[in-house]
């Protein structure tokens, strides 16, 4: 399976961490602990409150965000089916 969407997501997370953290940690898809951390991030972003930005975005924007995040979740599960995600149920 192509994992380009997931790689883009991880790149965005790493860039955000680099900009906002005094000791930035780069996430890697090659590390099981990092894959679970990525799954936790996706899980958090897929929660209804975060997905809809507490009602501040349109339904169309929320659906676009949902499709992107679920694609990332699918790609992550194709790499490591052992990661735990609760908002994305398989």
KAGICOR-V695779 format. One record per run of one state. SS is the DSSP state (h for helix, s for strand, l for the rest). FROM is the first residue (numbers start at 1). TO is the last residue. Records with the same first field share a line. If there is no record, write none. Layout:
SS: FROM-TO / FROM-TO
This chain:
l: 1-3 / 21-31 / 46-47 / 52-52 / 56-58 / 80-90
h: 4-20 / 32-45 / 48-51 / 53-55 / 59-79
